[in-house]
Amino acid sequence: MIIQRPADLAVLIKSQRKALGYTQKELAKLTGLSQRSVSSIERSGEMHTSTLLRIFAALRIQLNADTAEQSSSNSSEVIW
């Protein structure tokens, strides 16, 4: 999945949490967050990098980064 905006992170986190059968409360316990924080992240996708990494670890999401030149996308538009 190519992440271009915070909303893309929200979709990824929520879908992976559900695929693993976790509730928001269970993910919160695994990451040291509150259930309210998990809910907010799943709506907005906005969080600190350290929180993102904790959530990715708990949900077994691997993070890979490429430069725009390495991306298979034909778009040179920067979304931010």
N, C-alpha and C positions, 0 to 999 in steps of 0.2 A: 504494500500500500504506500502510495506517495502522500506524505503529509505536507500540505501547503498552508494550512491555517489552523488555529486552535480548535475549531469545530471538528476538523478531521481527527484530531487526537481524542476528542470526546467520543466520537463514534467508535473508534478503535478500542478504547478502554471499555466502554459499555458492552460492546459486542463480545470482546474476549472474556470479560467477567461473566457474562451470561453463558458463553460457550463452556466455561469451566465449572459452571453451576454455583458460582458464588453469589451471595447477596451483597448488597452494598455494605451492610454491617460486617460481614465476614471479610470483605476486602479491606475495610477500615481497620479491623483488628490486625490483619496481616501487615499493614503498612504503617500502623501507628497514627492513623488519621481518625477523625470522627466520621460517622456516617454522613453527617451534614456536609463535610468537606468533599467526600466522595461524590455525593449527589451534585454538588456545585461543579465539580470538575467534569462530571459526565454531561452537564448542561453546557458549560462554557469552553472546556478544554484548556482553561487558563490555570497555571500552577507554576510553582518554582521548579527549576530543573532538578533539584534534589528530590522533590516529591515525584516528579515524572519518572525518575530512575527507580525509586522505590516501588511505584505502581507497576512499572514494566517488569521488574524482577518478580514481583508477586504473581503477575499474570503470565509470566514466561514469554514476554514479548522481547524480541531481539531488536536492538537499535543499530541501524546501518546508516551511514551518511555518505552522500556523493556530492560532488560539485555539480553545478548546472551543466557543465560540459560533459560530465560522465553520465548524466541522466539520459534515459531513452526518450524523454519528452521533447517534442519539437518546439515547444513554446520557450521563448527567451524572456517572457514577461515575469517580473518579480511581483509576487502577490501582496507582500506587506506594504 
